[in-house]
């Protein structure tokens, strides 16, 4: 019992110390680690919740009412987070379902313009996928990196994706690769393409509305890779190429739905860029089928 108490106190101290900073802080953050290996317990979720509330109090103290309200909603006892960091746009991993019993786990990896201040679309997509999968699966909405802005030079390079890879791979290892599917959207497909080489033995990698694979050759992975693009997705007009310059890599690599990527294609219907996880859509049904280990419509 003493060992368990000591472990809980250590986890609480570590998480609280790392997150008690308002999201408006100008401090340059240290790299955000993957969630601490304390297991998927209520004690762990409660420790992160206390950190979110600490950030909420600090935001309120700075007069940031809207942000404080958003943080207060995140700290609702019915919500569960594996980690949280309010700095530099924010980092978090919210759990939908029960990770301790789930046979399948989908990790949503978002694309550009996603932050704690613009979290609603990622949350809604995770909830829709969880409902489609049912109670035997769980979904993790992983905002584990600083996403680029769509209208910026940063979105034209894989630099943000490269920085995201270690944290995503660490999370997959903690969750147990054999039950994990990476479900990756827009610039998030670049993150997943870069992360595909390890850890090995994941259930699947799903790329949809992809900006690129982050590579110029087929993905080097033993994990089954699937890709889709809706007929109404504007990203089909984006050039897919990559050029190595002396101090910069420009471009996001192969089109995920191209034969050269090595991915198997599945149907997404008329999905627009932000509609792939819309309830009732063909794309959502097919993504859920792949996560569940079934065969999607080709």
Secondary structure by P-SEA (a helix, b strand, c coil): caaaaaaaaaaaaaaaaacccccccccccccccccccccccaaaaaaaaaaaaaaaaaaaaacaaaaaaaaaaaaccccccccccccccccccccccccccccbbbbbbbcccccccccaaaaaaaaaaaaaacccbbbbbccccccccccccccccaaaaaaacaaaaaaaaaaccccbbbbcccaaaaaaaaaccccccccbbbbccccccccccccccccbbbbbbcccccccccccccccccccccccccccccccccbbbbbbcccccccccccccaaaaaaaaaaacccccc
